[in-house]
Amino acid sequence: MYRVVLTVFATILVSLVHVGPASAGLGGEAAELVNARANARAGGPLSARDRELLERWGCLSGSRSAFCQALSNRRYKRRRRRRR
C-alpha cells in the first residue's frame, strides 16, 4: 500500500513539475515579439499584429527595414506650445 501511494504521489509531482515550465515557455506576447522582430530584420513586418508589436515595443537596433526606420524617426513626445 505504501508503494502504491508513493508511486502515485511521485507521478503527480513529476507531471506537475513537467507541465509548469513547459506551458510557460510555449508562447505569449514575448514569443510573438521575437518573431515580429525577426520578420523586421528579414525585410519588414508580415502582418498587422507584427506592426502593432513593433510599434509598441520597437525594433532591434540592427533592423534596417523601411518600417523600422520610420519608427526610429518618429517623435514620441508631442508637446503643445505654450501660449505667452
Secondary structure, 3 states (H helix, E strand, C coil): CHHHHHHHHHHHHHHHHHHHHHHHCCCCHHHHHHHHHHHHHCCCCCCHHHHHHHHHHCCCCCCCCHHHHHHHCCCCCCCCCCCC
